[in-house]
Amino acid sequence: MNSSKVLSEIKSYAILTIAVGISSLGWAGFLIPSDIIGGGVTGLSSTFYFLWGWDIGVTSLAINAVLILMAIRILGLSYGVKTVYCIVIFSLLLSILTKHFTEPLVSDIFMATLIGAALGGAGTGLLFINGGSTGGTEIIAMVVNKYKNISLGRLLLGFDIVIISTSYIVFQDIEKIMYGLISMAIFSYCIDMVITGNKQSVQIFVISDKYEELAEKILTVADKGVTIIDSVGGYTKESRKILMIISKKRTSSTLFKLIKDIDSEAFVTMGNVSNVFGKGFDKIKA
């Protein structure tokens, strides 16, 4: 393995560690000390913690280990080193932080729900886009889905609702269930925002008399692919050239600056696109 690959792996694991830290802080610093039971394996481990005082990190690690072994046996799945690493570090941090944070970092339970779920979701989303995972009930859903024609999303939702509902057994309080459901919604939303925000792409069309210079700069300076399309004006009947560029949304500002510097009178449109496949974007999945 050459030095560049080693550095890339080190960077990848550093990002995964930060992501796990963010997620575990959301749970241990806000949700758990506020007596809020969320969804997934961590939520189930929280139930056992509140009922019998079981260590959340150890319980979470044990449950995930059983789930992974079950998945390998039934589905023939092989989980990567990164996933195992994330599960172990997440469990370790939960064990440490839950002993440190005996009180939530904010006193208002609603704010604790918002902040804790947002941190948990953001950290999990960051894990997903870097090839990591903390395991969880999705493994059970995949096993059930193998034998029953039920969607994974519906199964996961059902599992989370059941787990969150156990908070009534622990606290005898309907409000705790509602806070748990709110945390689940925020958690899912933040995961989606992190994932789609990282992958969101735009399609830009540019009409300019300086299309050749623009195309050259887009290719060499912005390092983006560009397609030159022949077109005819519907009103003027004049032949024109249209530049089409597909870019990640986060880098589109560079393109606009470049276009403005070359031809500030250029006609430009930009629209969001999804499911962009090919070199530099996502791989086509069957």
ABEGO torsion letter per residue (X at the ends): XBAAAAAAAAAAAAAAAAAAAAAAAAAAAAAAAAGBBBBEAAAAAAAAAAAAGBBAAAAAAAAAAAAAAAAAAAAGBBBBAAAAAAAAAAAAAAAAAAAABABBABABAAAAAAAAAAAAAAAAAAAAAAGBBAEEAAAAAAAAAAABBBBAAAAAAAAAAAAAAAAAAAAGBAAAAAAAAAAAAAAAAAAAAAAAAAABBBBBBBBBAAAAAAAAAAAAAAGBBBBBBBBBBAAAGBBBBBBBBBBBAAAAAAAAAAAAAABAABBBBBBBBBGBBEBGBBBBBX
